[in-house]
């Protein structure tokens, strides 16, 4: 089993230096960006540079390579997919996805371009960047989208769409509306059976704040996080991996149930545990094992 992607690092598609430097990071995935990180007059150049970097990459070496294209509404998505298609392309990040229909459009274009590739290119949409998009999440549950790797969310474009002057409370936390859509994205991804990827932590200098926020995110159920600076990668990888104490506790939970085979509940450290505790412990151990195996490759 391949572990979920913990760190997905954005890299401006029009910066030769940053594209080269990013390949040496420990990110699980790099997202070569053709959207917000690139000025309109440089988008054609970025497309060419990203396509060249994908073509030059040695197969199965280093982090997965993804590309953030422009939204379906831009009219450029199809041409961008044609330009960056490569055997080294693992996935597409789709910004401002208005709903499952946008995923279908991108999927159909990839079907046309790939023609039955062994490892189909995955799609990670940003599902909350407009008010309309945030209200369509329930529709993903009834739509067959086999390329869908996960869902991620965003607050900056959403606040602009709403017309808000800020997306933060006075204490610096996301305001209620943005915490609500974050939770909805987590629930929708879980219900569909795909990965929930948390949004960027914008203050890349605040490493301890990133660590605290990411550990909280991991405990809530997110499997990874978008990153905007290489300095964030190692902290994110650590935060979205089971800690040693989590693994030790999970092993004790599994051992307690194995020692009491056939019992629906067991006692451990003065607490009664039932099947949900066992399933969670097994999930922790499975994730830890898959990360260890991936790191050895």
ChimeraX commands (.cxc) that place a marker at each C-alpha (Angstrom):
marker #1 position 0.00,0.00,0.00 radius 0.5
marker #1 position 1.31,3.44,-0.92 radius 0.5
marker #1 position 1.04,5.94,1.94 radius 0.5
marker #1 position -0.92,9.14,1.36 radius 0.5
marker #1 position 1.04,12.19,0.30 radius 0.5
marker #1 position 1.96,14.13,3.42 radius 0.5
marker #1 position 3.63,17.21,1.92 radius 0.5
marker #1 position 2.69,18.74,-1.43 radius 0.5
marker #1 position 4.99,21.67,-2.20 radius 0.5
marker #1 position 3.97,24.41,-4.64 radius 0.5
marker #1 position 6.73,25.50,-7.04 radius 0.5
marker #1 position 6.28,28.48,-9.41 radius 0.5
marker #1 position 6.31,27.10,-12.92 radius 0.5
marker #1 position 8.18,30.06,-14.38 radius 0.5
marker #1 position 11.22,29.94,-12.06 radius 0.5
marker #1 position 14.04,27.78,-13.37 radius 0.5
marker #1 position 15.94,28.11,-10.09 radius 0.5
marker #1 position 13.00,27.05,-7.94 radius 0.5
marker #1 position 12.05,24.21,-10.25 radius 0.5
marker #1 position 15.56,22.81,-10.05 radius 0.5
marker #1 position 15.94,23.38,-6.32 radius 0.5
marker #1 position 12.60,21.76,-5.49 radius 0.5
marker #1 position 13.77,18.38,-6.79 radius 0.5
marker #1 position 16.19,18.17,-3.86 radius 0.5
marker #1 position 13.56,18.61,-1.16 radius 0.5
marker #1 position 12.03,15.80,0.89 radius 0.5
marker #1 position 8.50,16.66,-0.22 radius 0.5
marker #1 position 6.29,13.70,-1.06 radius 0.5
marker #1 position 5.01,15.63,-4.07 radius 0.5
marker #1 position 5.90,18.78,-5.98 radius 0.5
marker #1 position 3.15,20.87,-7.55 radius 0.5
marker #1 position 4.53,22.81,-10.50 radius 0.5
marker #1 position 2.23,25.82,-10.56 radius 0.5
marker #1 position 0.75,27.34,-13.71 radius 0.5
marker #1 position -1.95,29.30,-11.87 radius 0.5
marker #1 position -1.69,31.84,-9.04 radius 0.5
marker #1 position 2.10,31.81,-8.73 radius 0.5
marker #1 position 2.54,32.88,-12.37 radius 0.5
marker #1 position 1.76,36.31,-13.82 radius 0.5
marker #1 position -0.60,36.25,-16.84 radius 0.5
marker #1 position 2.09,37.39,-19.26 radius 0.5
marker #1 position 4.39,34.52,-18.16 radius 0.5
marker #1 position 1.92,31.65,-18.29 radius 0.5
marker #1 position 3.02,30.46,-21.74 radius 0.5
marker #1 position 6.63,30.44,-20.60 radius 0.5
marker #1 position 5.71,28.57,-17.41 radius 0.5
marker #1 position 3.87,25.94,-19.43 radius 0.5
marker #1 position 6.94,25.34,-21.59 radius 0.5
marker #1 position 9.31,25.20,-18.60 radius 0.5
marker #1 position 7.15,22.78,-16.66 radius 0.5
marker #1 position 6.71,20.53,-19.69 radius 0.5
marker #1 position 10.49,20.42,-20.14 radius 0.5
marker #1 position 11.13,19.59,-16.49 radius 0.5
marker #1 position 8.62,16.76,-16.64 radius 0.5
marker #1 position 10.18,15.39,-19.81 radius 0.5
marker #1 position 13.71,15.57,-18.38 radius 0.5
marker #1 position 12.86,13.81,-15.13 radius 0.5
marker #1 position 14.17,10.28,-14.68 radius 0.5
marker #1 position 11.37,7.81,-14.05 radius 0.5
marker #1 position 10.59,6.80,-10.46 radius 0.5
marker #1 position 13.12,9.22,-8.98 radius 0.5
marker #1 position 12.38,11.61,-6.13 radius 0.5
marker #1 position 8.99,13.12,-5.23 radius 0.5
marker #1 position 5.86,12.71,-7.27 radius 0.5
marker #1 position 5.40,15.47,-9.84 radius 0.5
marker #1 position 2.04,17.22,-10.06 radius 0.5
marker #1 position 0.91,20.32,-11.97 radius 0.5
marker #1 position -1.61,22.92,-10.91 radius 0.5
marker #1 position -3.33,23.99,-14.10 radius 0.5
marker #1 position -5.70,26.92,-14.45 radius 0.5
marker #1 position -9.39,26.37,-13.71 radius 0.5
marker #1 position -11.83,24.94,-16.22 radius 0.5
marker #1 position -13.48,28.37,-16.43 radius 0.5
marker #1 position -10.24,29.90,-17.76 radius 0.5
marker #1 position -10.56,28.05,-21.05 radius 0.5
marker #1 position -6.86,27.10,-20.86 radius 0.5
marker #1 position -7.05,23.82,-18.95 radius 0.5
marker #1 position -7.22,21.55,-22.01 radius 0.5
marker #1 position -4.21,23.11,-23.71 radius 0.5
marker #1 position -2.25,22.97,-20.47 radius 0.5
marker #1 position -3.00,19.27,-20.05 radius 0.5
marker #1 position -1.80,18.59,-23.58 radius 0.5
marker #1 position 1.40,20.55,-22.90 radius 0.5
marker #1 position 2.37,18.90,-19.61 radius 0.5
marker #1 position 1.27,15.33,-20.29 radius 0.5
marker #1 position 4.21,13.08,-19.48 radius 0.5
marker #1 position 4.93,9.61,-18.16 radius 0.5
marker #1 position 6.40,11.45,-15.16 radius 0.5
marker #1 position 3.20,13.37,-14.39 radius 0.5
marker #1 position 1.53,11.83,-11.33 radius 0.5
marker #1 position -1.36,14.21,-10.87 radius 0.5
marker #1 position -3.22,17.41,-11.62 radius 0.5
marker #1 position -4.27,19.97,-9.03 radius 0.5
marker #1 position -7.46,21.62,-10.25 radius 0.5
marker #1 position -8.15,25.04,-8.68 radius 0.5
marker #1 position -11.56,26.63,-8.32 radius 0.5
marker #1 position -13.40,23.37,-9.02 radius 0.5
marker #1 position -17.07,24.31,-9.16 radius 0.5
marker #1 position -18.23,20.75,-8.56 radius 0.5
marker #1 position -17.97,17.18,-9.87 radius 0.5
marker #1 position -18.68,18.40,-13.40 radius 0.5
marker #1 position -15.31,20.14,-13.56 radius 0.5
marker #1 position -13.59,16.93,-12.49 radius 0.5
marker #1 position -15.44,15.06,-15.22 radius 0.5
marker #1 position -14.20,17.54,-17.83 radius 0.5
marker #1 position -10.58,17.15,-16.78 radius 0.5
marker #1 position -10.96,13.37,-16.47 radius 0.5
marker #1 position -12.39,13.11,-19.97 radius 0.5
marker #1 position -9.52,15.13,-21.41 radius 0.5
marker #1 position -7.00,12.91,-19.61 radius 0.5
marker #1 position -8.79,9.80,-20.87 radius 0.5
marker #1 position -8.37,11.14,-24.40 radius 0.5
marker #1 position -4.69,11.97,-23.92 radius 0.5
marker #1 position -3.55,8.95,-21.90 radius 0.5
marker #1 position -5.28,6.19,-23.87 radius 0.5
marker #1 position -5.20,3.53,-21.15 radius 0.5
marker #1 position -1.99,4.28,-19.27 radius 0.5
marker #1 position -1.01,1.75,-16.60 radius 0.5
marker #1 position -0.96,4.44,-13.89 radius 0.5
marker #1 position -3.70,6.97,-14.63 radius 0.5
marker #1 position -2.99,10.58,-13.73 radius 0.5
marker #1 position -4.79,11.53,-10.52 radius 0.5
marker #1 position -6.74,14.70,-9.77 radius 0.5
marker #1 position -6.75,16.78,-6.59 radius 0.5
marker #1 position -9.35,19.55,-6.78 radius 0.5
marker #1 position -9.54,22.63,-4.57 radius 0.5
marker #1 position -13.22,22.36,-3.69 radius 0.5
marker #1 position -14.09,25.46,-1.65 radius 0.5
marker #1 position -12.71,28.48,-3.51 radius 0.5
marker #1 position -16.14,29.88,-4.37 radius 0.5
marker #1 position -19.40,29.92,-2.45 radius 0.5
marker #1 position -21.05,27.86,-5.20 radius 0.5
marker #1 position -18.30,25.23,-5.02 radius 0.5
marker #1 position -18.58,24.93,-1.23 radius 0.5
marker #1 position -22.28,24.13,-1.61 radius 0.5
marker #1 position -21.72,21.26,-4.07 radius 0.5
marker #1 position -19.60,18.96,-1.89 radius 0.5
marker #1 position -22.44,16.54,-1.23 radius 0.5
marker #1 position -22.69,15.84,-4.97 radius 0.5
marker #1 position -19.28,14.16,-5.00 radius 0.5
marker #1 position -20.81,11.29,-3.01 radius 0.5
marker #1 position -23.01,10.27,-5.96 radius 0.5
marker #1 position -20.50,10.83,-8.78 radius 0.5
marker #1 position -18.08,8.19,-10.08 radius 0.5
marker #1 position -14.71,9.91,-10.36 radius 0.5
marker #1 position -12.01,7.20,-10.40 radius 0.5
marker #1 position -9.15,9.68,-10.92 radius 0.5
marker #1 position -10.00,11.59,-7.74 radius 0.5
marker #1 position -7.03,11.32,-5.35 radius 0.5
marker #1 position -8.48,13.56,-2.69 radius 0.5
marker #1 position -9.90,16.97,-1.90 radius 0.5
marker #1 position -8.24,20.07,-0.61 radius 0.5
marker #1 position -9.71,23.41,0.34 radius 0.5
marker #1 position -8.76,27.08,0.27 radius 0.5
marker #1 position -9.75,30.24,2.08 radius 0.5
marker #1 position -8.18,33.12,0.15 radius 0.5
marker #1 position -10.22,32.90,-3.04 radius 0.5
marker #1 position -13.34,32.07,-1.06 radius 0.5
marker #1 position -13.08,35.24,1.00 radius 0.5
marker #1 position -12.67,37.24,-2.22 radius 0.5
marker #1 position -15.72,35.54,-3.73 radius 0.5
marker #1 position -17.81,36.26,-0.66 radius 0.5
marker #1 position -16.61,39.85,-0.48 radius 0.5
marker #1 position -15.14,39.49,3.00 radius 0.5
marker #1 position -12.48,41.93,4.20 radius 0.5
marker #1 position -10.70,39.10,6.04 radius 0.5
marker #1 position -11.00,35.36,6.59 radius 0.5
marker #1 position -9.55,35.52,10.11 radius 0.5
marker #1 position -10.87,36.16,13.60 radius 0.5
marker #1 position -9.11,38.77,15.77 radius 0.5
marker #1 position -7.09,35.95,17.37 radius 0.5
marker #1 position -5.68,34.93,13.98 radius 0.5
marker #1 position -7.72,31.76,13.56 radius 0.5
marker #1 position -9.86,31.13,10.51 radius 0.5
marker #1 position -13.31,32.68,10.95 radius 0.5
marker #1 position -16.32,30.40,11.34 radius 0.5
marker #1 position -17.27,30.26,7.65 radius 0.5
marker #1 position -13.82,28.99,6.67 radius 0.5
marker #1 position -13.63,26.49,9.52 radius 0.5
marker #1 position -17.03,25.24,8.39 radius 0.5
marker #1 position -16.02,24.62,4.77 radius 0.5
marker #1 position -12.79,23.02,5.97 radius 0.5
marker #1 position -14.82,20.53,8.00 radius 0.5
marker #1 position -17.16,19.94,5.08 radius 0.5
marker #1 position -14.20,19.16,2.81 radius 0.5
marker #1 position -12.86,16.69,5.39 radius 0.5
marker #1 position -16.24,14.99,5.74 radius 0.5
marker #1 position -16.85,14.85,1.99 radius 0.5
marker #1 position -13.43,13.36,1.28 radius 0.5
marker #1 position -13.89,10.76,4.01 radius 0.5
marker #1 position -17.38,9.86,2.77 radius 0.5
marker #1 position -16.09,9.37,-0.78 radius 0.5
marker #1 position -13.13,7.33,0.47 radius 0.5
marker #1 position -10.36,9.64,-0.75 radius 0.5
marker #1 position -7.65,11.71,0.96 radius 0.5
marker #1 position -8.37,14.99,2.76 radius 0.5
marker #1 position -5.50,17.43,2.20 radius 0.5
marker #1 position -5.29,20.52,4.38 radius 0.5
marker #1 position -4.64,23.98,2.98 radius 0.5
marker #1 position -1.43,26.00,3.15 radius 0.5
marker #1 position -0.08,27.55,6.35 radius 0.5
marker #1 position 0.74,30.95,4.93 radius 0.5
marker #1 position 3.32,32.19,7.47 radius 0.5
marker #1 position 6.27,30.10,6.28 radius 0.5
marker #1 position 8.54,31.66,8.92 radius 0.5
marker #1 position 6.37,30.40,11.80 radius 0.5
marker #1 position 7.63,26.82,11.92 radius 0.5
marker #1 position 6.35,26.08,15.43 radius 0.5
marker #1 position 2.93,27.43,14.52 radius 0.5
marker #1 position 2.96,25.19,11.45 radius 0.5
marker #1 position 3.92,22.19,13.59 radius 0.5
marker #1 position 1.12,22.77,16.10 radius 0.5
marker #1 position -1.48,23.42,13.41 radius 0.5
marker #1 position -0.41,20.40,11.35 radius 0.5
marker #1 position -0.46,17.99,14.30 radius 0.5
marker #1 position -3.96,19.21,15.11 radius 0.5
marker #1 position -4.94,18.73,11.46 radius 0.5
marker #1 position -3.53,15.19,11.45 radius 0.5
marker #1 position -5.45,14.30,14.61 radius 0.5
marker #1 position -8.65,15.57,12.98 radius 0.5
marker #1 position -8.21,13.23,10.02 radius 0.5
marker #1 position -6.33,15.12,7.30 radius 0.5
marker #1 position -3.67,12.97,5.66 radius 0.5
marker #1 position -1.39,15.72,4.35 radius 0.5
marker #1 position -0.93,19.40,3.66 radius 0.5
marker #1 position -0.10,21.84,0.90 radius 0.5
marker #1 position 3.18,23.72,1.40 radius 0.5
marker #1 position 4.36,27.04,0.00 radius 0.5
marker #1 position 8.02,26.97,1.10 radius 0.5
marker #1 position 10.67,24.21,1.25 radius 0.5
marker #1 position 11.28,25.05,4.94 radius 0.5
marker #1 position 7.81,23.70,5.72 radius 0.5
marker #1 position 8.27,20.27,4.20 radius 0.5
marker #1 position 10.09,18.36,6.94 radius 0.5
marker #1 position 7.73,19.63,9.65 radius 0.5
marker #1 position 4.71,18.62,7.56 radius 0.5
marker #1 position 6.12,15.15,6.87 radius 0.5
marker #1 position 6.75,14.63,10.57 radius 0.5
marker #1 position 3.36,16.00,11.61 radius 0.5
marker #1 position 1.36,13.76,9.27 radius 0.5
marker #1 position 3.23,10.61,10.29 radius 0.5
marker #1 position 2.26,8.65,13.42 radius 0.5
marker #1 position 4.45,9.67,16.35 radius 0.5
marker #1 position 6.37,7.02,18.28 radius 0.5
marker #1 position 3.96,7.27,21.21 radius 0.5
marker #1 position 0.98,6.87,18.85 radius 0.5
marker #1 position 2.51,3.70,17.40 radius 0.5
marker #1 position 3.30,2.30,20.85 radius 0.5
marker #1 position -0.24,2.94,22.06 radius 0.5
marker #1 position -1.74,1.41,18.90 radius 0.5
marker #1 position 0.37,-1.72,19.37 radius 0.5
marker #1 position -0.91,-2.07,22.94 radius 0.5
marker #1 position -4.52,-1.65,21.80 radius 0.5
marker #1 position -4.16,-4.34,19.12 radius 0.5
marker #1 position -2.38,-6.64,21.58 radius 0.5
marker #1 position -5.18,-6.18,24.13 radius 0.5
marker #1 position -7.82,-7.25,21.62 radius 0.5
marker #1 position -5.70,-10.18,20.44 radius 0.5
marker #1 position -5.35,-11.33,24.03 radius 0.5
marker #1 position -9.13,-11.20,24.44 radius 0.5
marker #1 position -10.21,-12.74,21.16 radius 0.5
marker #1 position -13.97,-12.67,20.66 radius 0.5
marker #1 position -14.54,-9.86,23.14 radius 0.5
marker #1 position -16.27,-6.72,21.91 radius 0.5
marker #1 position -14.63,-4.53,24.53 radius 0.5
marker #1 position -11.37,-4.68,26.45 radius 0.5
marker #1 position -9.86,-2.71,29.28 radius 0.5
marker #1 position -6.59,-0.79,28.91 radius 0.5
marker #1 position -5.11,1.70,31.36 radius 0.5
marker #1 position -8.40,1.99,33.20 radius 0.5
marker #1 position -10.43,2.70,30.04 radius 0.5
marker #1 position -12.87,0.54,28.14 radius 0.5
marker #1 position -12.07,0.21,24.44 radius 0.5
marker #1 position -14.37,-1.12,21.72 radius 0.5
marker #1 position -14.15,-1.81,17.98 radius 0.5
marker #1 position -13.69,1.82,16.80 radius 0.5
marker #1 position -10.57,2.02,19.00 radius 0.5
marker #1 position -9.24,-1.18,17.44 radius 0.5
marker #1 position -9.88,0.07,13.90 radius 0.5
marker #1 position -8.13,3.35,14.65 radius 0.5
marker #1 position -5.13,1.52,16.14 radius 0.5
marker #1 position -4.90,-0.73,13.09 radius 0.5
marker #1 position -5.04,2.32,10.83 radius 0.5
marker #1 position -2.15,3.97,12.71 radius 0.5
marker #1 position 0.00,0.85,12.41 radius 0.5
marker #1 position -0.81,0.40,8.74 radius 0.5
marker #1 position 0.08,4.03,7.98 radius 0.5
marker #1 position 3.33,3.80,9.94 radius 0.5
marker #1 position 4.31,0.62,8.11 radius 0.5
marker #1 position 3.55,2.06,4.67 radius 0.5
marker #1 position 5.56,5.22,5.39 radius 0.5
marker #1 position 8.53,3.17,6.58 radius 0.5
marker #1 position 8.43,1.01,3.44 radius 0.5
marker #1 position 8.15,4.07,1.17 radius 0.5
marker #1 position 11.10,5.77,2.89 radius 0.5
marker #1 position 13.27,2.70,2.25 radius 0.5
marker #1 position 12.72,2.84,-1.52 radius 0.5
marker link #1:1,2 radius 0.2
marker link #1:2,3 radius 0.2
marker link #1:3,4 radius 0.2
marker link #1:4,5 radius 0.2
marker link #1:5,6 radius 0.2
marker link #1:6,7 radius 0.2
marker link #1:7,8 radius 0.2
marker link #1:8,9 radius 0.2
marker link #1:9,10 radius 0.2
marker link #1:10,11 radius 0.2
marker link #1:11,12 radius 0.2
marker link #1:12,13 radius 0.2
marker link #1:13,14 radius 0.2
marker link #1:14,15 radius 0.2
marker link #1:15,16 radius 0.2
marker link #1:16,17 radius 0.2
marker link #1:17,18 radius 0.2
marker link #1:18,19 radius 0.2
marker link #1:19,20 radius 0.2
marker link #1:20,21 radius 0.2
marker link #1:21,22 radius 0.2
marker link #1:22,23 radius 0.2
marker link #1:23,24 radius 0.2
marker link #1:24,25 radius 0.2
marker link #1:25,26 radius 0.2
marker link #1:26,27 radius 0.2
marker link #1:27,28 radius 0.2
marker link #1:28,29 radius 0.2
marker link #1:29,30 radius 0.2
marker link #1:30,31 radius 0.2
marker link #1:31,32 radius 0.2
marker link #1:32,33 radius 0.2
marker link #1:33,34 radius 0.2
marker link #1:34,35 radius 0.2
marker link #1:35,36 radius 0.2
marker link #1:36,37 radius 0.2
marker link #1:37,38 radius 0.2
marker link #1:38,39 radius 0.2
marker link #1:39,40 radius 0.2
marker link #1:40,41 radius 0.2
marker link #1:41,42 radius 0.2
marker link #1:42,43 radius 0.2
marker link #1:43,44 radius 0.2
marker link #1:44,45 radius 0.2
marker link #1:45,46 radius 0.2
marker link #1:46,47 radius 0.2
marker link #1:47,48 radius 0.2
marker link #1:48,49 radius 0.2
marker link #1:49,50 radius 0.2
marker link #1:50,51 radius 0.2
marker link #1:51,52 radius 0.2
marker link #1:52,53 radius 0.2
marker link #1:53,54 radius 0.2
marker link #1:54,55 radius 0.2
marker link #1:55,56 radius 0.2
marker link #1:56,57 radius 0.2
marker link #1:57,58 radius 0.2
marker link #1:58,59 radius 0.2
marker link #1:59,60 radius 0.2
marker link #1:60,61 radius 0.2
marker link #1:61,62 radius 0.2
marker link #1:62,63 radius 0.2
marker link #1:63,64 radius 0.2
marker link #1:64,65 radius 0.2
marker link #1:65,66 radius 0.2
marker link #1:66,67 radius 0.2
marker link #1:67,68 radius 0.2
marker link #1:68,69 radius 0.2
marker link #1:69,70 radius 0.2
marker link #1:70,71 radius 0.2
marker link #1:71,72 radius 0.2
marker link #1:72,73 radius 0.2
marker link #1:73,74 radius 0.2
marker link #1:74,75 radius 0.2
marker link #1:75,76 radius 0.2
marker link #1:76,77 radius 0.2
marker link #1:77,78 radius 0.2
marker link #1:78,79 radius 0.2
marker link #1:79,80 radius 0.2
marker link #1:80,81 radius 0.2
marker link #1:81,82 radius 0.2
marker link #1:82,83 radius 0.2
marker link #1:83,84 radius 0.2
marker link #1:84,85 radius 0.2
marker link #1:85,86 radius 0.2
marker link #1:86,87 radius 0.2
marker link #1:87,88 radius 0.2
marker link #1:88,89 radius 0.2
marker link #1:89,90 radius 0.2
marker link #1:90,91 radius 0.2
marker link #1:91,92 radius 0.2
marker link #1:92,93 radius 0.2
marker link #1:93,94 radius 0.2
marker link #1:94,95 radius 0.2
marker link #1:95,96 radius 0.2
marker link #1:96,97 radius 0.2
marker link #1:97,98 radius 0.2
marker link #1:98,99 radius 0.2
marker link #1:99,100 radius 0.2
marker link #1:100,101 radius 0.2
marker link #1:101,102 radius 0.2
marker link #1:102,103 radius 0.2
marker link #1:103,104 radius 0.2
marker link #1:104,105 radius 0.2
marker link #1:105,106 radius 0.2
marker link #1:106,107 radius 0.2
marker link #1:107,108 radius 0.2
marker link #1:108,109 radius 0.2
marker link #1:109,110 radius 0.2
marker link #1:110,111 radius 0.2
marker link #1:111,112 radius 0.2
marker link #1:112,113 radius 0.2
marker link #1:113,114 radius 0.2
marker link #1:114,115 radius 0.2
marker link #1:115,116 radius 0.2
marker link #1:116,117 radius 0.2
marker link #1:117,118 radius 0.2
marker link #1:118,119 radius 0.2
marker link #1:119,120 radius 0.2
marker link #1:120,121 radius 0.2
marker link #1:121,122 radius 0.2
marker link #1:122,123 radius 0.2
marker link #1:123,124 radius 0.2
marker link #1:124,125 radius 0.2
marker link #1:125,126 radius 0.2
marker link #1:126,127 radius 0.2
marker link #1:127,128 radius 0.2
marker link #1:128,129 radius 0.2
marker link #1:129,130 radius 0.2
marker link #1:130,131 radius 0.2
marker link #1:131,132 radius 0.2
marker link #1:132,133 radius 0.2
marker link #1:133,134 radius 0.2
marker link #1:134,135 radius 0.2
marker link #1:135,136 radius 0.2
marker link #1:136,137 radius 0.2
marker link #1:137,138 radius 0.2
marker link #1:138,139 radius 0.2
marker link #1:139,140 radius 0.2
marker link #1:140,141 radius 0.2
marker link #1:141,142 radius 0.2
marker link #1:142,143 radius 0.2
marker link #1:143,144 radius 0.2
marker link #1:144,145 radius 0.2
marker link #1:145,146 radius 0.2
marker link #1:146,147 radius 0.2
marker link #1:147,148 radius 0.2
marker link #1:148,149 radius 0.2
marker link #1:149,150 radius 0.2
marker link #1:150,151 radius 0.2
marker link #1:151,152 radius 0.2
marker link #1:152,153 radius 0.2
marker link #1:153,154 radius 0.2
marker link #1:154,155 radius 0.2
marker link #1:155,156 radius 0.2
marker link #1:156,157 radius 0.2
marker link #1:157,158 radius 0.2
marker link #1:158,159 radius 0.2
marker link #1:159,160 radius 0.2
marker link #1:160,161 radius 0.2
marker link #1:161,162 radius 0.2
marker link #1:162,163 radius 0.2
marker link #1:163,164 radius 0.2
marker link #1:164,165 radius 0.2
marker link #1:165,166 radius 0.2
marker link #1:166,167 radius 0.2
marker link #1:167,168 radius 0.2
marker link #1:168,169 radius 0.2
marker link #1:169,170 radius 0.2
marker link #1:170,171 radius 0.2
marker link #1:171,172 radius 0.2
marker link #1:172,173 radius 0.2
marker link #1:173,174 radius 0.2
marker link #1:174,175 radius 0.2
marker link #1:175,176 radius 0.2
marker link #1:176,177 radius 0.2
marker link #1:177,178 radius 0.2
marker link #1:178,179 radius 0.2
marker link #1:179,180 radius 0.2
marker link #1:180,181 radius 0.2
marker link #1:181,182 radius 0.2
marker link #1:182,183 radius 0.2
marker link #1:183,184 radius 0.2
marker link #1:184,185 radius 0.2
marker link #1:185,186 radius 0.2
marker link #1:186,187 radius 0.2
marker link #1:187,188 radius 0.2
marker link #1:188,189 radius 0.2
marker link #1:189,190 radius 0.2
marker link #1:190,191 radius 0.2
marker link #1:191,192 radius 0.2
marker link #1:192,193 radius 0.2
marker link #1:193,194 radius 0.2
marker link #1:194,195 radius 0.2
marker link #1:195,196 radius 0.2
marker link #1:196,197 radius 0.2
marker link #1:197,198 radius 0.2
marker link #1:198,199 radius 0.2
marker link #1:199,200 radius 0.2
marker link #1:200,201 radius 0.2
marker link #1:201,202 radius 0.2
marker link #1:202,203 radius 0.2
marker link #1:203,204 radius 0.2
marker link #1:204,205 radius 0.2
marker link #1:205,206 radius 0.2
marker link #1:206,207 radius 0.2
marker link #1:207,208 radius 0.2
marker link #1:208,209 radius 0.2
marker link #1:209,210 radius 0.2
marker link #1:210,211 radius 0.2
marker link #1:211,212 radius 0.2
marker link #1:212,213 radius 0.2
marker link #1:213,214 radius 0.2
marker link #1:214,215 radius 0.2
marker link #1:215,216 radius 0.2
marker link #1:216,217 radius 0.2
marker link #1:217,218 radius 0.2
marker link #1:218,219 radius 0.2
marker link #1:219,220 radius 0.2
marker link #1:220,221 radius 0.2
marker link #1:221,222 radius 0.2
marker link #1:222,223 radius 0.2
marker link #1:223,224 radius 0.2
marker link #1:224,225 radius 0.2
marker link #1:225,226 radius 0.2
marker link #1:226,227 radius 0.2
marker link #1:227,228 radius 0.2
marker link #1:228,229 radius 0.2
marker link #1:229,230 radius 0.2
marker link #1:230,231 radius 0.2
marker link #1:231,232 radius 0.2
marker link #1:232,233 radius 0.2
marker link #1:233,234 radius 0.2
marker link #1:234,235 radius 0.2
marker link #1:235,236 radius 0.2
marker link #1:236,237 radius 0.2
marker link #1:237,238 radius 0.2
marker link #1:238,239 radius 0.2
marker link #1:239,240 radius 0.2
marker link #1:240,241 radius 0.2
marker link #1:241,242 radius 0.2
marker link #1:242,243 radius 0.2
marker link #1:243,244 radius 0.2
marker link #1:244,245 radius 0.2
marker link #1:245,246 radius 0.2
marker link #1:246,247 radius 0.2
marker link #1:247,248 radius 0.2
marker link #1:248,249 radius 0.2
marker link #1:249,250 radius 0.2
marker link #1:250,251 radius 0.2
marker link #1:251,252 radius 0.2
marker link #1:252,253 radius 0.2
marker link #1:253,254 radius 0.2
marker link #1:254,255 radius 0.2
marker link #1:255,256 radius 0.2
marker link #1:256,257 radius 0.2
marker link #1:257,258 radius 0.2
marker link #1:258,259 radius 0.2
marker link #1:259,260 radius 0.2
marker link #1:260,261 radius 0.2
marker link #1:261,262 radius 0.2
marker link #1:262,263 radius 0.2
marker link #1:263,264 radius 0.2
marker link #1:264,265 radius 0.2
marker link #1:265,266 radius 0.2
marker link #1:266,267 radius 0.2
marker link #1:267,268 radius 0.2
marker link #1:268,269 radius 0.2
marker link #1:269,270 radius 0.2
marker link #1:270,271 radius 0.2
marker link #1:271,272 radius 0.2
marker link #1:272,273 radius 0.2
marker link #1:273,274 radius 0.2
marker link #1:274,275 radius 0.2
marker link #1:275,276 radius 0.2
marker link #1:276,277 radius 0.2
marker link #1:277,278 radius 0.2
marker link #1:278,279 radius 0.2
marker link #1:279,280 radius 0.2
marker link #1:280,281 radius 0.2
marker link #1:281,282 radius 0.2
marker link #1:282,283 radius 0.2
marker link #1:283,284 radius 0.2
marker link #1:284,285 radius 0.2
marker link #1:285,286 radius 0.2
marker link #1:286,287 radius 0.2
marker link #1:287,288 radius 0.2
marker link #1:288,289 radius 0.2
marker link #1:289,290 radius 0.2
marker link #1:290,291 radius 0.2
marker link #1:291,292 radius 0.2
marker link #1:292,293 radius 0.2
marker link #1:293,294 radius 0.2
marker link #1:294,295 radius 0.2
marker link #1:295,296 radius 0.2
marker link #1:296,297 radius 0.2
view
